[in-house]
Amino acid sequence: MKYVKAALASTSILINTILVCLPLSILCAIKCLTPENTRNYLNKKIDLLIMDSWVGANSKMINLLELTRFSVHWDDSSLVNRNRWYLIISNHQAWTDILILQICLLNHIPPIKFFTKRSLIWIPFLGLALWLLGFPFVRRSKNRLTKDTKSDRQITLNACQKFKNHPTSVLSFVEGTRFTEDKHGAQRSNYQHLLKPKVSGLSYVTGAMGEKIDKLLDITIVYPDGPPTFWEFLQGQCEKIDVYVRSHDLPVGLTSTPDDRHQRRVLAPWINTLWQEKDQMISDLKAE
């Protein structure tokens, strides 16, 4: 039965992605022929209509096939809406994390954009859809923004200028890669359940978007039975996923300058504090 589920889920995701690419290609072609003001309006509509449909269809498939159960815990969901800009950080354990975040935050905040590896653009249909939707493609070293790479910094800045045209949620996995015990040991992380956070890529975003960002959403994903592989998830072997969402105002003075060094000096101790709290939360939840 689990292989039937995986086959149906895989086919559903593929068909859903193909169906997204068809209208998206047409709308993007029309957009290229329009004035800038109209183009910005179309970008907003494309994000809301196409991305919401894409994520919504995947959510319905997961529910229909009973692949897993989501339990989302907000500190206060009334603090967010779809007409503001948000910066999202989260722990990262599995390929399913992005799918989970998109589904759990759907209809609460604007569609999520994130920086992705350039190699993904060659994946049939998925790469095309991400490119047409304006997801920035960057070089990566161990699944994170390549340190001090000028071209990636410029790609980030250019993307953030586009994000400022209409409400957008920007996701950053500040650990830079998925958590594994081997990586945790090699890194000698001072956190029990997390890797050390990196703020260089995050500082590019806060520096470029400045006061547009309304709040930072700190999200903790907990797999009670351990993180699944994507294939295990499609087989329905991930019984439950807990997602905890906490909202924070950005530190005072963070958006007063776009200087990267200043951004990192402010961000690093703050993110480390959030990471200590997140690590303790996971420990408490696992103890329960």
Backbone as CSV, one residue per row, in Angstrom:
resi,resn,N_x,N_y,N_z,CA_x,CA_y,CA_z,C_x,C_y,C_z
1,MET,0.819,-1.211,0.000,0.000,0.000,0.000,0.856,1.265,0.000
2,LYS,1.983,1.213,0.744,2.813,2.413,0.838,3.421,2.779,-0.524
3,TYR,3.692,1.768,-1.353,4.259,2.063,-2.675,3.203,2.646,-3.609
4,VAL,1.956,2.235,-3.400,0.859,2.820,-4.176,0.701,4.291,-3.808
5,LYS,0.761,4.564,-2.510,0.681,5.951,-2.052,1.798,6.787,-2.666
6,ALA,3.011,6.255,-2.626,4.159,7.002,-3.146,4.009,7.263,-4.646
7,ALA,3.509,6.274,-5.379,3.319,6.433,-6.821,2.251,7.483,-7.110
8,LEU,1.150,7.431,-6.363,0.073,8.404,-6.562,0.530,9.813,-6.181
9,ALA,1.271,9.930,-5.085,1.750,11.233,-4.635,2.749,11.820,-5.629
10,SER,3.665,10.995,-6.110,4.657,11.459,-7.083,3.991,11.919,-8.371
11,THR,3.023,11.129,-8.836,2.309,11.483,-10.068,1.525,12.774,-9.887
12,SER,0.910,12.929,-8.729,0.138,14.131,-8.442,1.026,15.379,-8.449
13,ILE,2.174,15.286,-7.811,3.099,16.421,-7.766,3.585,16.775,-9.172
14,LEU,3.885,15.757,-9.962,4.348,15.990,-11.332,3.274,16.672,-12.169
15,ILE,2.057,16.142,-12.123,0.957,16.724,-12.914,0.661,18.145,-12.444
16,ASN,0.661,18.339,-11.141,0.413,19.659,-10.580,1.447,20.664,-11.071
17,THR,2.721,20.257,-11.103,3.792,21.148,-11.552,3.661,21.461,-13.043
18,ILE,3.317,20.458,-13.836,3.121,20.686,-15.273,1.969,21.655,-15.507
19,LEU,0.878,21.467,-14.783,-0.287,22.338,-14.939,0.021,23.773,-14.510
20,VAL,0.944,23.926,-13.578,1.363,25.262,-13.161,2.178,25.936,-14.271
21,CYS,3.046,25.147,-14.909,3.942,25.718,-15.924,3.192,26.277,-17.135
22,LEU,2.091,25.646,-17.525,1.393,26.060,-18.744,0.830,27.481,-18.641
23,PRO,-0.046,27.789,-17.679,-0.543,29.166,-17.588,0.544,30.146,-17.170
24,LEU,1.511,29.662,-16.390,2.586,30.530,-15.934,3.420,31.036,-17.115
25,SER,3.703,30.154,-18.058,4.475,30.541,-19.239,3.739,31.597,-20.059
26,ILE,2.434,31.422,-20.201,1.630,32.380,-20.969,1.604,33.741,-20.270
27,LEU,1.355,33.729,-18.966,1.285,34.978,-18.208,2.620,35.703,-18.194
28,CYS,3.714,34.958,-18.105,5.033,35.590,-18.102,5.370,36.183,-19.466
29,ALA,4.909,35.528,-20.537,5.117,36.079,-21.880,4.350,37.386,-22.046
30,ILE,3.113,37.422,-21.548,2.307,38.651,-21.603,2.956,39.743,-20.764
31,LYS,3.479,39.361,-19.613,4.090,40.318,-18.696,5.266,41.048,-19.341
32,CYS,6.038,40.325,-20.148,7.217,40.925,-20.789,6.846,42.029,-21.774
33,LEU,5.604,42.041,-22.234,5.169,43.016,-23.226,4.436,44.197,-22.608
34,THR,4.372,44.254,-21.287,3.593,45.289,-20.618,4.494,46.322,-19.956
35,PRO,3.975,47.532,-19.666,4.743,48.550,-18.939,5.088,48.078,-17.532
36,GLU,6.030,48.768,-16.899,6.535,48.328,-15.599,5.452,48.278,-14.528
37,ASN,4.587,49.286,-14.470,3.528,49.296,-13.455,2.602,48.096,-13.605
38,THR,2.253,47.805,-14.855,1.394,46.648,-15.122,2.125,45.355,-14.800
39,ARG,3.422,45.348,-15.076,4.230,44.159,-14.812,4.256,43.854,-13.318
40,ASN,4.410,44.876,-12.493,4.413,44.673,-11.040,3.071,44.138,-10.555
41,TYR,2.000,44.645,-11.135,0.655,44.168,-10.777,0.496,42.691,-11.155
42,LEU,0.977,42.340,-12.352,0.875,40.950,-12.808,1.730,40.025,-11.944
43,ASN,2.904,40.506,-11.532,3.756,39.691,-10.655,3.031,39.333,-9.367
44,LYS,2.342,40.311,-8.800,1.589,40.064,-7.565,0.483,39.043,-7.808
45,LYS,-0.271,39.202,-8.907,-1.362,38.276,-9.206,-0.840,36.875,-9.507
46,ILE,0.302,36.794,-10.197,0.889,35.495,-10.518,1.282,34.777,-9.232
47,ASP,1.919,35.501,-8.321,2.310,34.895,-7.047,1.093,34.362,-6.301
48,LEU,0.046,35.201,-6.198,-1.120,34.814,-5.416,-1.905,33.686,-6.080
49,LEU,-2.148,33.813,-7.374,-2.990,32.820,-8.056,-2.247,31.522,-8.333
50,ILE,-1.064,31.627,-8.940,-0.339,30.427,-9.352,0.255,29.691,-8.158
51,MET,0.965,30.432,-7.295,1.615,29.758,-6.170,0.604,29.207,-5.177
52,ASP,-0.467,29.964,-4.924,-1.509,29.454,-4.020,-2.147,28.189,-4.582
53,SER,-2.375,28.175,-5.881,-2.968,26.983,-6.506,-2.020,25.796,-6.420
54,TRP,-0.754,26.047,-6.662,0.271,24.999,-6.620,0.348,24.391,-5.221
55,VAL,0.500,25.250,-4.220,0.613,24.777,-2.841,-0.697,24.143,-2.375
56,GLY,-1.817,24.764,-2.743,-3.118,24.233,-2.343,-3.377,22.842,-2.888
57,ALA,-2.983,22.614,-4.142,-3.173,21.287,-4.743,-2.321,20.234,-4.033
58,ASN,-1.080,20.598,-3.691,-0.225,19.653,-2.957,-0.791,19.357,-1.577
59,SER,-1.364,20.382,-0.936,-1.968,20.190,0.379,-3.152,19.227,0.308
60,LYS,-4.000,19.399,-0.706,-5.150,18.512,-0.866,-4.705,17.076,-1.131
61,MET,-3.645,16.925,-1.915,-3.131,15.582,-2.205,-2.652,14.905,-0.927
62,ILE,-1.926,15.649,-0.075,-1.415,15.084,1.173,-2.565,14.654,2.085
63,ASN,-3.593,15.480,2.146,-4.762,15.140,2.972,-5.524,13.949,2.411
64,LEU,-5.705,13.932,1.093,-6.466,12.853,0.456,-5.780,11.499,0.635
65,LEU,-4.462,11.483,0.475,-3.710,10.232,0.599,-3.312,9.931,2.048
66,GLU,-3.639,10.886,2.944,-3.320,10.724,4.369,-1.831,10.426,4.572
67,LEU,-0.989,11.257,3.936,0.458,11.052,4.055,0.974,11.419,5.445
68,THR,0.367,12.445,6.047,0.797,12.875,7.372,-0.282,13.761,7.981
69,ARG,-0.078,14.157,9.237,-0.955,15.118,9.909,-0.117,16.299,10.368
70,PHE,-0.592,17.511,10.043,0.086,18.724,10.479,-0.561,19.248,11.746
71,SER,0.265,19.700,12.673,-0.227,20.387,13.860,0.543,21.698,13.952
72,VAL,-0.148,22.814,13.674,0.509,24.124,13.619,0.172,24.924,14.870
73,HIS,1.184,25.410,15.562,1.019,26.152,16.809,1.540,27.579,16.613
74,TRP,0.645,28.549,16.667,1.015,29.958,16.520,1.102,30.616,17.882
75,ASP,2.093,31.496,18.059,2.071,32.297,19.285,0.946,33.326,19.199
76,ASP,0.688,33.853,17.984,-0.453,34.743,17.757,-0.604,34.951,16.255
77,SER,-1.491,34.195,15.624,-1.660,34.276,14.171,-2.274,35.595,13.724
78,SER,-2.851,36.359,14.661,-3.445,37.645,14.290,-2.384,38.691,13.983
79,LEU,-1.114,38.397,14.295,-0.040,39.358,14.055,0.420,39.371,12.602
80,VAL,-0.064,38.424,11.787,0.375,38.358,10.392,-0.825,38.477,9.461
81,ASN,-0.562,38.936,8.237,-1.578,38.946,7.196,-0.887,38.914,5.837
82,ARG,-1.659,38.890,4.783,-1.102,38.695,3.438,-0.701,39.999,2.750
83,ASN,-0.799,41.110,3.450,-0.491,42.403,2.855,0.796,43.016,3.396
84,ARG,1.625,42.199,4.034,2.886,42.688,4.578,4.039,41.785,4.125
85,TRP,5.245,42.234,4.428,6.449,41.494,4.067,6.997,40.775,5.298
86,TYR,7.464,39.540,5.109,7.980,38.763,6.240,9.302,38.081,5.873
87,LEU,10.154,37.966,6.873,11.376,37.193,6.765,11.180,35.950,7.618
88,ILE,11.439,34.788,7.031,11.196,33.515,7.715,12.516,32.791,7.923
89,ILE,12.749,32.314,9.142,13.869,31.419,9.400,13.313,30.137,9.999
90,SER,14.002,29.031,9.762,13.520,27.737,10.244,14.681,26.772,10.377
91,ASN,14.529,25.814,11.288,15.472,24.699,11.299,15.212,23.834,10.070
92,HIS,16.224,23.059,9.675,16.141,22.340,8.402,16.632,20.908,8.600
93,GLN,15.710,19.944,8.387,16.050,18.546,8.631,15.800,17.629,7.443
94,ALA,14.877,18.012,6.559,14.478,17.105,5.476,14.045,17.901,4.253
95,TRP,14.020,17.219,3.095,13.572,17.859,1.855,12.110,18.283,1.956
96,THR,11.370,17.657,2.855,9.945,17.980,3.003,9.709,19.314,3.705
97,ASP,10.747,19.903,4.306,10.568,21.125,5.094,9.909,22.249,4.296
98,ILE,10.366,22.463,3.071,9.821,23.560,2.264,8.347,23.327,1.968
99,LEU,8.007,22.111,1.589,6.614,21.768,1.318,5.748,21.992,2.555
100,ILE,6.264,21.601,3.701,5.534,21.764,4.964,5.307,23.235,5.276
101,LEU,6.354,24.041,5.130,6.244,25.470,5.425,5.238,26.144,4.499
102,GLN,5.285,25.801,3.214,4.346,26.402,2.267,2.898,26.078,2.628
103,ILE,2.656,24.837,2.981,1.284,24.412,3.287,0.796,25.016,4.602
104,CYS,1.647,24.988,5.630,1.226,25.469,6.950,1.020,26.982,6.987
105,LEU,1.727,27.723,6.127,1.620,29.184,6.124,0.691,29.708,5.030
106,LEU,0.153,28.805,4.217,-0.759,29.201,3.146,-1.953,29.952,3.729
107,ASN,-2.313,31.061,3.088,-3.444,31.925,3.479,-3.177,32.768,4.725
108,HIS,-2.014,32.609,5.346,-1.656,33.438,6.500,-0.739,34.590,6.106
109,ILE,0.223,34.304,5.234,1.209,35.303,4.819,1.340,35.250,3.296
110,PRO,2.016,36.226,2.675,2.212,36.177,1.223,2.981,34.917,0.812
111,PRO,2.905,34.540,-0.468,3.633,33.364,-0.947,5.119,33.422,-0.598
112,ILE,5.678,32.266,-0.330,7.069,32.167,0.128,8.022,32.082,-1.062
113,LYS,9.073,32.900,-1.023,10.174,32.813,-1.992,11.442,32.427,-1.233
114,PHE,12.306,31.667,-1.881,13.553,31.274,-1.226,14.648,31.150,-2.273
115,PHE,15.886,31.214,-1.833,17.044,31.097,-2.708,17.354,29.618,-2.903
116,THR,17.572,29.244,-4.150,17.725,27.822,-4.450,18.959,27.581,-5.306
117,LYS,19.444,26.348,-5.289,20.644,25.991,-6.032,20.414,26.119,-7.534
118,ARG,21.434,26.603,-8.238,21.311,26.763,-9.689,21.064,25.435,-10.402
119,SER,21.571,24.358,-9.820,21.414,23.053,-10.467,19.950,22.640,-10.574
120,LEU,19.078,23.168,-9.705,17.667,22.788,-9.731,16.944,23.302,-10.966
121,ILE,17.528,24.291,-11.649,16.857,24.832,-12.826,16.766,23.788,-13.938
122,TRP,17.606,22.751,-13.869,17.606,21.705,-14.905,16.609,20.594,-14.615
123,ILE,15.948,20.630,-13.465,14.922,19.622,-13.181,13.689,19.930,-14.035
124,PRO,13.242,18.979,-14.862,12.110,19.250,-15.765,10.898,19.807,-15.029
125,PHE,10.318,20.856,-15.598,9.096,21.514,-15.110,9.320,22.257,-13.787
126,LEU,9.907,21.620,-12.779,10.121,22.289,-11.503,11.057,23.483,-11.667
127,GLY,12.182,23.277,-12.341,13.134,24.358,-12.548,12.519,25.508,-13.330
128,LEU,11.731,25.179,-14.354,11.065,26.206,-15.164,10.070,26.992,-14.308
129,ALA,9.290,26.282,-13.499,8.289,26.946,-12.661,8.957,27.889,-11.661
130,LEU,10.034,27.446,-11.018,10.736,28.295,-10.059,11.311,29.528,-10.727
131,TRP,11.858,29.353,-11.926,12.448,30.476,-12.656,11.386,31.488,-13.068
132,LEU,10.279,31.005,-13.593,9.208,31.901,-14.028,8.563,32.630,-12.849
133,LEU,8.566,31.998,-11.677,7.978,32.618,-10.489,8.936,33.579,-9.788
134,GLY,10.141,33.692,-10.310,11.077,34.668,-9.756,11.891,34.197,-8.577
135,PHE,12.049,32.875,-8.415,12.907,32.371,-7.354,14.369,32.585,-7.760
136,PRO,15.184,33.213,-6.914,16.578,33.466,-7.278,17.409,32.183,-7.254
137,PHE,18.205,31.973,-8.297,19.105,30.824,-8.374,20.514,31.290,-8.055
138,VAL,21.138,30.663,-7.074,22.483,31.058,-6.655,23.385,29.834,-6.594
139,ARG,24.692,30.107,-6.647,25.641,29.021,-6.391,25.592,28.718,-4.914
140,ARG,25.828,27.456,-4.582,25.804,27.095,-3.172,26.977,26.203,-2.834
141,SER,27.416,26.353,-1.613,28.413,25.462,-1.047,27.769,24.786,0.147
142,LYS,27.587,23.470,0.047,26.915,22.714,1.102,25.528,23.299,1.392
143,ASN,24.787,23.560,0.308,23.393,24.009,0.405,23.218,25.381,1.046
144,ARG,24.214,26.253,0.948,24.012,27.595,1.463,24.598,28.604,0.498
145,LEU,24.232,29.875,0.671,24.782,30.907,-0.178,26.300,30.863,-0.071
146,THR,26.983,30.832,-1.214,28.432,30.776,-1.208,28.992,32.013,-0.542
147,LYS,29.844,31.825,0.399,30.355,32.930,1.197,31.123,33.920,0.344
148,ASP,30.763,35.229,0.500,31.459,36.328,-0.146,31.520,36.192,-1.659
149,THR,30.564,35.565,-2.274,30.508,35.486,-3.729,29.775,36.712,-4.253
150,LYS,30.481,37.557,-4.981,29.901,38.822,-5.420,28.694,38.609,-6.312
151,SER,28.764,37.617,-7.210,27.648,37.390,-8.122,26.399,36.973,-7.368
152,ASP,26.546,36.124,-6.355,25.389,35.696,-5.562,24.841,36.847,-4.726
153,ARG,25.727,37.688,-4.235,25.268,38.856,-3.474,24.438,39.764,-4.379
154,GLN,24.894,39.957,-5.607,24.153,40.821,-6.526,22.834,40.188,-6.922
155,ILE,22.818,38.879,-7.119,21.570,38.169,-7.421,20.577,38.353,-6.277
156,THR,21.091,38.267,-5.038,20.235,38.449,-3.861,19.660,39.851,-3.817
157,LEU,20.512,40.847,-4.048,20.054,42.240,-4.018,19.033,42.509,-5.110
158,ASN,19.287,41.979,-6.318,18.339,42.172,-7.423,16.994,41.524,-7.109
159,ALA,17.054,40.309,-6.521,15.814,39.606,-6.178,15.032,40.386,-5.128
160,CYS,15.744,40.925,-4.137,15.069,41.663,-3.063,14.410,42.936,-3.587
161,GLN,15.004,43.561,-4.597,14.370,44.727,-5.196,13.033,44.351,-5.819
162,LYS,12.964,43.177,-6.422,11.701,42.702,-6.996,10.716,42.313,-5.892
163,PHE,11.238,41.717,-4.816,10.366,41.339,-3.705,9.679,42.554,-3.093
164,LYS,10.324,43.715,-3.191,9.778,44.929,-2.588,8.578,45.481,-3.352
165,ASN,8.351,44.981,-4.567,7.257,45.510,-5.390,5.884,45.100,-4.880
166,HIS,5.794,43.982,-4.199,4.526,43.550,-3.625,4.811,42.618,-2.445
167,PRO,3.870,42.483,-1.504,4.116,41.687,-0.293,4.647,40.287,-0.608
168,THR,5.733,39.949,0.046,6.431,38.682,-0.197,6.984,38.155,1.120
169,SER,7.072,36.840,1.241,7.714,36.198,2.388,9.011,35.552,1.905
170,VAL,10.121,35.913,2.527,11.433,35.405,2.111,11.921,34.398,3.145
171,LEU,12.178,33.183,2.693,12.594,32.090,3.567,14.104,31.900,3.532
172,SER,14.695,31.715,4.722,16.119,31.405,4.813,16.330,30.279,5.823
173,PHE,16.948,29.200,5.367,17.384,28.153,6.297,18.781,28.551,6.777
174,VAL,18.854,29.199,7.923,20.114,29.811,8.332,21.186,28.800,8.738
175,GLU,20.796,27.548,8.939,21.817,26.523,9.172,22.592,26.230,7.891
176,GLY,21.999,26.546,6.755,22.675,26.397,5.473,22.574,25.027,4.856
177,THR,22.210,24.029,5.615,22.114,22.667,5.104,21.226,21.860,6.047
178,ARG,20.813,20.683,5.604,19.968,19.841,6.450,20.760,19.249,7.613
179,PHE,20.108,19.174,8.759,20.741,18.619,9.955,20.928,17.113,9.803
180,THR,22.120,16.636,10.079,22.387,15.207,10.248,23.341,15.066,11.432
181,GLU,23.376,13.892,12.016,24.274,13.671,13.147,25.730,13.834,12.730
182,ASP,26.068,13.395,11.504,27.447,13.531,11.023,27.838,14.998,10.897
183,LYS,26.953,15.818,10.309,27.252,17.245,10.162,27.335,17.911,11.535
184,HIS,26.450,17.493,12.440,26.431,18.056,13.785,27.748,17.767,14.498
185,GLY,28.232,16.539,14.362,29.487,16.171,15.006,30.682,16.868,14.375
186,ALA,30.702,16.921,13.034,31.822,17.558,12.345,31.893,19.047,12.654
187,GLN,30.756,19.656,12.830,30.692,21.092,13.102,30.958,21.415,14.572
188,ARG,30.854,20.389,15.432,30.986,20.582,16.877,30.006,21.660,17.346
189,SER,28.792,21.524,16.893,27.761,22.503,17.223,27.513,22.552,18.721
190,ASN,27.316,23.758,19.228,27.013,23.909,20.654,25.519,23.799,20.931
191,TYR,24.752,23.382,19.916,23.320,23.120,20.087,23.093,21.616,19.996
192,GLN,22.126,21.129,20.741,21.889,19.687,20.775,21.163,19.188,19.534
193,HIS,20.202,19.985,19.032,19.356,19.535,17.923,19.512,20.381,16.660
194,LEU,20.450,21.290,16.657,20.580,22.232,15.545,22.033,22.382,15.125
195,LEU,22.226,22.823,13.890,23.542,23.237,13.434,23.720,24.721,13.734
196,LYS,24.934,25.196,13.650,25.204,26.603,13.913,24.548,27.480,12.829
197,PRO,23.887,28.559,13.226,23.261,29.444,12.236,24.293,30.327,11.546
198,LYS,24.050,30.600,10.266,24.890,31.502,9.480,24.038,32.704,9.071
199,VAL,24.572,33.906,9.198,23.750,35.092,8.958,24.183,35.896,7.731
200,SER,25.193,35.412,6.987,25.671,36.207,5.852,24.584,36.386,4.792
201,GLY,23.926,35.295,4.389,22.854,35.406,3.400,21.681,36.199,3.934
202,LEU,21.397,36.014,5.221,20.292,36.737,5.857,20.566,38.234,5.875
203,SER,21.819,38.611,6.084,22.163,40.033,6.144,21.972,40.708,4.794
204,TYR,22.176,39.975,3.696,21.920,40.547,2.376,20.453,40.940,2.243
205,VAL,19.581,40.064,2.735,18.144,40.306,2.612,17.702,41.477,3.489
206,THR,18.122,41.484,4.749,17.713,42.573,5.641,18.291,43.904,5.190
207,GLY,19.504,43.880,4.645,20.103,45.109,4.161,19.403,45.645,2.930
208,ALA,18.958,44.735,2.042,18.337,45.158,0.785,16.881,45.562,0.960
209,MET,16.163,44.867,1.831,14.733,45.119,1.963,14.396,46.121,3.063
210,GLY,15.325,46.299,4.024,15.178,47.338,5.026,13.847,47.314,5.744
211,GLU,13.227,48.486,5.820,12.005,48.636,6.611,10.776,48.000,5.968
212,LYS,10.912,47.423,4.782,9.787,46.702,4.176,9.396,45.490,5.017
213,ILE,10.376,44.886,5.680,10.106,43.675,6.461,9.331,44.046,7.719
214,ASP,8.145,43.469,7.861,7.304,43.784,9.012,7.725,42.993,10.242
215,LYS,7.913,41.695,10.076,8.300,40.845,11.206,9.160,39.683,10.714
216,LEU,9.881,39.108,11.639,10.578,37.855,11.382,9.761,36.728,12.000
217,LEU,9.508,35.688,11.219,8.798,34.507,11.718,9.821,33.402,11.959
218,ASP,9.961,33.026,13.209,10.896,31.969,13.606,10.100,30.673,13.724
219,ILE,10.391,29.731,12.833,9.592,28.504,12.753,10.428,27.297,13.182
220,THR,9.831,26.474,14.002,10.476,25.247,14.469,9.668,24.055,13.974
221,ILE,10.317,23.192,13.202,9.670,21.988,12.676,10.158,20.788,13.494
222,VAL,9.205,20.036,14.016,9.547,18.870,14.841,8.888,17.633,14.242
223,TYR,9.697,16.631,13.958,9.200,15.322,13.514,9.265,14.384,14.722
224,PRO,8.147,14.068,15.356,8.165,13.242,16.573,8.864,11.901,16.385
225,ASP,8.761,11.334,15.177,9.383,10.033,14.926,10.679,10.152,14.133
226,GLY,11.216,11.376,14.058,12.448,11.592,13.304,12.153,12.060,11.893
227,PRO,13.038,12.866,11.305,12.797,13.398,9.957,12.796,12.289,8.908
228,PRO,11.817,12.309,8.003,11.759,11.286,6.957,12.555,11.699,5.732
229,THR,12.935,10.744,4.919,13.396,11.081,3.575,12.161,11.480,2.762
230,PHE,12.386,12.113,1.617,11.233,12.532,0.819,10.443,11.316,0.328
231,TRP,11.136,10.240,0.023,10.465,9.018,-0.435,9.636,8.411,0.698
232,GLU,10.159,8.412,1.904,9.395,7.912,3.057,8.154,8.772,3.296
233,PHE,8.324,10.094,3.120,7.181,10.990,3.280,6.090,10.660,2.262
234,LEU,6.466,10.436,1.004,5.494,10.109,-0.034,4.823,8.764,0.220
235,GLN,5.494,7.887,0.946,4.921,6.582,1.278,3.965,6.655,2.466
236,GLY,3.889,7.812,3.095,3.027,7.954,4.262,3.646,7.463,5.543
237,GLN,4.991,7.432,5.600,5.680,6.919,6.786,6.042,8.012,7.783
238,CYS,5.490,9.195,7.589,5.682,10.283,8.558,4.317,10.584,9.165
239,GLU,4.053,10.007,10.310,2.705,10.040,10.874,2.261,11.437,11.272
240,LYS,3.164,12.242,11.839,2.775,13.552,12.352,3.929,14.531,12.250
241,ILE,3.591,15.818,12.029,4.584,16.887,11.994,4.055,18.051,12.835
242,ASP,4.867,18.513,13.766,4.502,19.669,14.589,5.272,20.892,14.094
243,VAL,4.554,21.986,13.917,5.160,23.228,13.438,4.816,24.345,14.422
244,TYR,5.831,25.023,14.919,5.652,26.108,15.886,6.100,27.419,15.252
245,VAL,5.225,28.429,15.288,5.494,29.709,14.632,5.522,30.817,15.685
246,ARG,6.664,31.486,15.779,6.813,32.622,16.694,7.175,33.857,15.875
247,SER,6.535,34.978,16.157,6.807,36.215,15.419,7.623,37.169,16.283
248,HIS,8.552,37.877,15.630,9.430,38.815,16.323,9.570,40.090,15.506
249,ASP,9.672,41.215,16.193,10.085,42.448,15.542,11.586,42.379,15.303
250,LEU,12.038,42.972,14.206,13.473,42.997,13.935,14.178,43.879,14.963
251,PRO,15.441,43.580,15.269,16.180,44.390,16.248,16.230,45.863,15.848
252,VAL,16.171,46.740,16.834,16.243,48.178,16.587,17.588,48.516,15.930
253,GLY,17.549,49.309,14.874,18.769,49.727,14.197,19.214,48.807,13.084
254,LEU,18.565,47.645,12.944,18.998,46.693,11.918,18.805,47.246,10.515
255,THR,17.686,47.924,10.279,17.369,48.379,8.927,17.840,49.801,8.642
256,SER,18.617,50.377,9.558,19.051,51.764,9.360,20.170,51.900,8.349
257,THR,20.836,50.796,8.021,21.917,50.837,7.039,21.946,49.530,6.261
258,PRO,22.283,49.598,4.951,22.390,48.361,4.166,23.760,47.709,4.273
259,ASP,24.657,48.277,5.096,26.015,47.751,5.209,26.012,46.320,5.753
260,ASP,26.644,45.403,5.022,26.629,43.979,5.388,27.268,43.727,6.750
261,ARG,28.384,44.399,7.019,29.077,44.170,8.286,28.204,44.607,9.469
262,HIS,27.563,45.756,9.322,26.665,46.225,10.387,25.512,45.249,10.561
263,GLN,24.944,44.775,9.443,23.838,43.832,9.508,24.248,42.570,10.264
264,ARG,25.423,42.050,9.957,25.873,40.813,10.606,26.168,41.027,12.091
265,ARG,26.707,42.195,12.445,26.992,42.473,13.855,25.715,42.497,14.688
266,VAL,24.634,42.998,14.089,23.357,43.053,14.803,22.663,41.693,14.783
267,LEU,22.704,41.027,13.626,21.966,39.782,13.447,22.558,38.609,14.231
268,ALA,23.873,38.482,14.218,24.506,37.277,14.765,24.116,36.985,16.216
269,PRO,24.274,37.918,17.152,23.904,37.593,18.546,22.405,37.361,18.710
270,TRP,21.593,38.076,17.934,20.139,37.916,18.037,19.708,36.542,17.546
271,ILE,20.215,36.137,16.387,19.866,34.822,15.840,20.382,33.711,16.746
272,ASN,21.565,33.888,17.328,22.095,32.880,18.260,21.178,32.718,19.474
273,THR,20.628,33.828,19.957,19.686,33.753,21.079,18.424,32.997,20.685
274,LEU,17.886,33.307,19.494,16.705,32.589,19.002,17.006,31.102,18.837
275,TRP,18.226,30.795,18.424,18.607,29.393,18.207,18.726,28.651,19.537
276,GLN,19.215,29.322,20.559,19.273,28.703,21.888,17.865,28.393,22.400
277,GLU,16.940,29.332,22.190,15.556,29.112,22.609,14.919,27.976,21.806
278,LYS,15.221,27.928,20.516,14.674,26.874,19.656,15.201,25.507,20.087
279,ASP,16.486,25.445,20.376,17.106,24.186,20.795,16.483,23.687,22.091
280,GLN,16.242,24.606,23.037,15.620,24.231,24.300,14.180,23.773,24.079
281,MET,13.461,24.449,23.172,12.082,24.057,22.863,12.033,22.628,22.336
282,ILE,12.929,22.298,21.406,12.954,20.951,20.838,13.274,19.924,21.913
283,SER,14.203,20.250,22.804,14.547,19.342,23.904,13.344,19.091,24.794
284,ASP,12.622,20.161,25.108,11.427,20.025,25.967,10.351,19.183,25.290
285,LEU,10.160,19.407,23.989,9.126,18.671,23.248,9.476,17.188,23.160
286,LYS,10.746,16.892,22.922,11.161,15.500,22.834,11.058,14.807,24.203
287,ALA,11.296,15.571,25.264,11.190,15.006,26.603,9.745,14.637,26.939
288,GLU,8.810,15.420,26.389,7.388,15.119,26.627,6.982,13.812,25.936
